[in-house]
């Protein structure tokens, strides 16, 4: 299994390159992960006339150390982060334990380094090499120099430096003075780094020299980030579990008996939403100064502790209500038929999924592709737990049945939720297909109006919006057309049309009367609501049923997406335009949540480290870097 380090130029460096005229305004040509057939792959023509010098360094490394270094230069990583791109390319190339892949997207300003878990250099040694030898060359756009520096460093000739402190935080670490993070799996051993020369326990000070009233002054910011992220994950899991427990209790005792628990859960869920909103603020593209970061992290911890304490305060009474130690036989008797009911759904939902796979593109069904398989596995586990509960009830320690019953309840509820997701997506795809007709007509109508309004030398941006809408129309037609090359994806097509038409509407806004514009936006709002609800529902199902390995990024996007969707609903009648923006934002966050959740699940399955970070100047950069994973050697 491979461990990967990635980097992204920080905002300050990018701003400097814009001033120097280095970064152009064109769109980079995207390259998907590839199979490296040669040790040098230069699709971006980055090496120019220096390929021979690079190859000489690679040959020398191979002769001295037995290491094959594969260097890949492309324009863009096709929307992937450097970690994913480098690791996928390494896997496609079937690299061995002594092989290294170094990938650079010269226009994206991103790089990734993929090495095997068993590669002889340590994380610290690789970190020193990248910080001291490779990144300075990348910052100067000396692509050949970066490859040569890496080869020489792996060959033992790098400048390096010793004692670079590493501080582990949520699954990773920040290199002191560096611009990237070294990520590892959650719950690995953690080491703390220094904090800008501040001794542990010494309070941070503002620029005026006054100490802040920081309740966590004894913790470095990285460790505080870890604690806040861990608290978010733990609370999200607790809320999800409590909701399932409450559902079973409602079915057993009725709503009146669990009113207090419902209120406590609702209040804790609200505080969880506030905490996720703060986490999103920390994760957005606008960086906060360290004092502001610490205040937000402290508030996240406060909210999580408050919500958790509220749930804990109810847990004893809740356990007395359910009293599984004494009611286990009755619960077992009622749970077995519930497992049978959900099990009986499997053939129908499997047929439904097969039919959907014959009608729609894989991209449209990616969120539910393995739902039947997952549901079946959950139900098998539930039956196993029921058998163990029966055996425990006949044993000298019948209380052991409680754990098995709770596990069986949870597995059954998750399986039912997964199967619900299949028919729900079927409905949403059908609704998207129907909405496409109206969406296309609206876009064509707007295009006709926009074309009529275009004048020679137009500087309003209308021409570019017309081009975008025309492209979206063509893409939507391709996405909904069943051809020998592919099946339709109505939700993607509807999303493309809605986004392009919204941009076109913006350019046409000054030419339309307010009422007509409001009517059109309201129609688009219905379309955006369909895609947003689908994205969030798919992400929620995915995260809820795999929450054991899903981290805070996916959960934060999901919580924020639901908040924006709720906001869209509340604005729908009073501010349709604002509601539309909220719905589209919710849709984007839902897609991001599913992306991050999938990455976390893949990480948990492969024990592959992940991250992304920056190269270039050290100032003002944040990111993630590389980590170790375990698993088979792909080479």
TAVENWO-V816956 format. One record per pair of residues at least 12 apart in sequence whose C-alpha atoms are under 8 Angstrom apart, sorted by the first residue. I is the first residue (numbers start at 0). GAP is how many residues later the second one is. Records with the same first field share a line. If there is no record, write none. Layout:
# TAVENWO-V816956
I: GAP ; GAP
This chain:
# TAVENWO-V816956
0: 115 ; 116 ; 605 ; 606 ; 607 ; 628 ; 629 ; 630 ; 631 ; 632 ; 633
1: 85 ; 112 ; 113 ; 114 ; 115 ; 606 ; 607 ; 626 ; 627 ; 628
2: 84 ; 111 ; 112 ; 113 ; 114 ; 605 ; 606 ; 607 ; 623 ; 624 ; 625 ; 626
3: 79 ; 82 ; 83 ; 108 ; 109 ; 110 ; 111 ; 604 ; 605 ; 606 ; 607 ; 621 ; 622 ; 623 ; 624
4: 77 ; 78 ; 107 ; 108 ; 109 ; 177 ; 605 ; 606 ; 607 ; 619 ; 620 ; 621 ; 622
5: 75 ; 76 ; 77 ; 104 ; 105 ; 106 ; 107 ; 174 ; 604 ; 605 ; 606 ; 607 ; 608 ; 618 ; 619 ; 620
6: 75 ; 103 ; 104 ; 105 ; 172 ; 173 ; 604 ; 605 ; 606 ; 607 ; 608 ; 616 ; 617 ; 618
7: 101 ; 102 ; 103 ; 604 ; 605 ; 606 ; 607 ; 615
8: 100 ; 101 ; 604 ; 605 ; 606 ; 607 ; 612
9: 169 ; 604 ; 605 ; 606 ; 607 ; 609 ; 610 ; 611 ; 612
10: 609 ; 610
11: 605 ; 607 ; 608 ; 609
12: 603 ; 604
22: 84
27: 47 ; 48 ; 79 ; 80
28: 46 ; 47 ; 49
29: 44 ; 45 ; 46 ; 47 ; 48 ; 49
30: 43 ; 44 ; 45 ; 46 ; 47
31: 45 ; 46 ; 53
32: 44 ; 52 ; 53 ; 55 ; 56 ; 59
33: 54 ; 55 ; 58 ; 59
34: 54 ; 55 ; 57 ; 58
35: 34 ; 36 ; 53 ; 54 ; 56 ; 57
36: 56
37: 32
38: 16 ; 19 ; 29 ; 30 ; 31 ; 32
39: 15 ; 30 ; 31 ; 32
40: 29 ; 30 ; 31 ; 32
41: 30 ; 31 ; 32
42: 29 ; 30 ; 31 ; 32
43: 29 ; 30 ; 31 ; 62
44: 28
45: 27 ; 60 ; 97 ; 98
46: 96 ; 97
49: 94
50: 93
52: 91 ; 95
53: 90 ; 91 ; 93 ; 94
56: 91 ; 94 ; 95
57: 90 ; 93
60: 90 ; 91 ; 93 ; 94
63: 91
64: 90
65: 32
66: 31 ; 32 ; 33
67: 30 ; 31 ; 32
68: 30 ; 31 ; 32 ; 33 ; 82
69: 29 ; 30 ; 31 ; 32
70: 30 ; 31 ; 32 ; 76
71: 29 ; 30 ; 31 ; 32
72: 30 ; 31 ; 32 ; 33
73: 29 ; 30 ; 31 ; 32
74: 30 ; 31 ; 32 ; 33
75: 29 ; 30 ; 31 ; 32
76: 28 ; 31
80: 29 ; 531
81: 21 ; 22 ; 28 ; 29 ; 30 ; 530
82: 29 ; 30 ; 31 ; 527 ; 528 ; 529 ; 542 ; 543
83: 526
84: 27
85: 15 ; 16 ; 17 ; 26 ; 27 ; 28
86: 27
89: 24
90: 543
93: 540 ; 541
94: 539 ; 540
95: 20 ; 537 ; 538 ; 539
96: 18 ; 19 ; 20 ; 21 ; 22 ; 536 ; 537 ; 538
97: 17 ; 18 ; 21
98: 16 ; 17
99: 13 ; 14 ; 15 ; 16
100: 12 ; 13 ; 14
101: 12 ; 45
109: 504
111: 500
115: 517
116: 511 ; 512 ; 513
122: 504
123: 40 ; 42
124: 35
126: 48
127: 32 ; 33 ; 34 ; 36
128: 21 ; 24 ; 29 ; 30 ; 31
129: 20
130: 29 ; 47 ; 484
131: 27 ; 28 ; 29
132: 13 ; 16 ; 17 ; 20 ; 25 ; 26 ; 27
133: 12 ; 13 ; 15 ; 16
134: 480 ; 481
135: 479 ; 480 ; 481
137: 477 ; 478
138: 476 ; 477 ; 478
163: 12
164: 27 ; 28 ; 29
165: 25 ; 26 ; 27
166: 23 ; 24 ; 25 ; 26 ; 27 ; 55 ; 56
167: 14 ; 15 ; 22 ; 23 ; 24 ; 25 ; 54 ; 55
168: 21 ; 53 ; 54 ; 56 ; 57
169: 16 ; 55 ; 56 ; 57 ; 59 ; 60
170: 12 ; 13 ; 14 ; 15 ; 16 ; 17
171: 12 ; 13 ; 14 ; 452 ; 453 ; 455
172: 451
173: 48 ; 450
175: 17 ; 18
176: 441
177: 440
178: 434 ; 435 ; 436 ; 437 ; 438 ; 439 ; 440 ; 442 ; 443 ; 444
179: 432 ; 433 ; 434 ; 435 ; 441 ; 442 ; 443 ; 444 ; 445
180: 430 ; 431 ; 432 ; 441 ; 442 ; 443 ; 444 ; 445
181: 428 ; 429 ; 442 ; 443 ; 444 ; 445
182: 426 ; 427 ; 428 ; 441 ; 442 ; 443 ; 444 ; 445
183: 425 ; 426 ; 442 ; 443 ; 444 ; 445
184: 419 ; 422 ; 424 ; 442 ; 443 ; 444
191: 31
193: 26
194: 25 ; 26
199: 18 ; 19 ; 20
200: 16 ; 17 ; 18
201: 15 ; 16
202: 14 ; 15
203: 13
205: 85
213: 81
214: 83
215: 82
220: 69 ; 73
223: 70 ; 73 ; 74
224: 72
226: 74
227: 69 ; 70 ; 72 ; 73
228: 323
229: 322
230: 70 ; 73 ; 74
231: 40 ; 43 ; 44 ; 68 ; 69 ; 72 ; 320
232: 318 ; 319 ; 322
234: 37 ; 69 ; 72 ; 73
235: 36 ; 319
236: 310
237: 70
238: 26 ; 29 ; 30
239: 304
240: 169
241: 23
242: 22
243: 166 ; 169
245: 12 ; 15 ; 16
248: 73
259: 54
260: 53 ; 57
263: 46 ; 47 ; 50
264: 46
266: 40
267: 38 ; 39 ; 40 ; 42 ; 43
268: 38
270: 32 ; 33 ; 35 ; 36
271: 31 ; 32 ; 35
272: 286 ; 287 ; 290
273: 29
274: 24 ; 25 ; 28 ; 29
275: 24 ; 279 ; 280 ; 281 ; 283 ; 284
276: 279 ; 282 ; 283
277: 18 ; 19 ; 22
278: 17 ; 18 ; 21 ; 277
279: 276 ; 277 ; 280
281: 14
323: 78
324: 73 ; 74 ; 76 ; 77
327: 73 ; 74 ; 77
328: 64
330: 74
331: 54 ; 57 ; 58 ; 73
334: 74
335: 47 ; 50
337: 74
338: 40 ; 43 ; 44 ; 73
341: 37 ; 70 ; 73 ; 74
342: 33 ; 36
344: 74
345: 26 ; 29 ; 30 ; 73
348: 23 ; 70 ; 73 ; 74
349: 22
351: 70 ; 71
352: 16 ; 69
355: 70
357: 129
358: 128 ; 129
359: 127 ; 128 ; 129
360: 125 ; 126 ; 127 ; 128
361: 125
362: 126
363: 125 ; 126 ; 127 ; 128
366: 171 ; 172 ; 175 ; 227
367: 50 ; 53 ; 54 ; 170
370: 47 ; 48 ; 51
371: 46 ; 47
373: 41 ; 44
374: 39 ; 40 ; 41 ; 43 ; 44
375: 39
377: 33 ; 34 ; 36 ; 37
378: 32 ; 33 ; 36
380: 27 ; 30
381: 25 ; 26 ; 27 ; 29 ; 30
382: 25
384: 19 ; 20 ; 22 ; 23
385: 18 ; 19 ; 22
387: 13 ; 16
388: 12 ; 13 ; 15 ; 16
413: 130 ; 131
416: 124
417: 123 ; 127
420: 116 ; 117 ; 120
424: 109
427: 102 ; 106
428: 61 ; 62
430: 99
431: 58 ; 59 ; 62 ; 95 ; 98 ; 99
432: 57 ; 58 ; 61
434: 59 ; 92
435: 54 ; 57 ; 58
438: 55 ; 58 ; 59 ; 85 ; 88
439: 33 ; 57
441: 59
442: 26 ; 30 ; 54 ; 58
445: 55 ; 58 ; 59
446: 19 ; 22 ; 23 ; 57
449: 12 ; 16 ; 54 ; 58
450: 15
459: 47
460: 46
461: 42 ; 45 ; 46
464: 35 ; 38 ; 39 ; 42
465: 38
467: 32
468: 28 ; 31 ; 32 ; 35
471: 24 ; 25 ; 28
472: 24
474: 18 ; 21
475: 16 ; 17 ; 18 ; 20 ; 21
476: 16
478: 13 ; 14
479: 13
490: 40
493: 33 ; 37
494: 33 ; 36
497: 26 ; 29 ; 30
504: 12
517: 58 ; 59
520: 55 ; 56 ; 59
521: 50 ; 54 ; 55 ; 58
523: 56
524: 47 ; 51 ; 52 ; 54 ; 55 ; 58
527: 52 ; 55 ; 56 ; 59
528: 36 ; 51 ; 54 ; 55
530: 56
531: 33 ; 51 ; 52 ; 54 ; 55 ; 56 ; 58
532: 32 ; 54
533: 53
534: 52 ; 53 ; 55 ; 56
535: 22 ; 25 ; 26 ; 50 ; 51 ; 53 ; 54 ; 55
537: 52 ; 56
538: 19 ; 51 ; 52 ; 54 ; 55 ; 58
539: 18
541: 52 ; 55
542: 12 ; 51 ; 54
545: 55
548: 51 ; 52 ; 55
549: 47 ; 50 ; 51
550: 46 ; 49
552: 40 ; 43 ; 44
553: 38 ; 39 ; 40 ; 41 ; 42 ; 43
554: 38 ; 42
555: 37
556: 32 ; 33 ; 35 ; 36
557: 31 ; 32 ; 35
559: 26 ; 29
560: 24 ; 25 ; 26 ; 27 ; 28 ; 29
561: 24
562: 23
563: 18 ; 19 ; 21 ; 22
564: 17 ; 18 ; 21
566: 12 ; 15
567: 12 ; 13 ; 14 ; 15
605: 23 ; 24 ; 25
606: 21 ; 22 ; 23 ; 24
607: 19 ; 20 ; 21 ; 22
608: 17 ; 18 ; 19 ; 20
609: 14 ; 15 ; 16 ; 17
610: 12 ; 13 ; 14 ; 15 ; 16
611: 12 ; 13 ; 14
612: 12
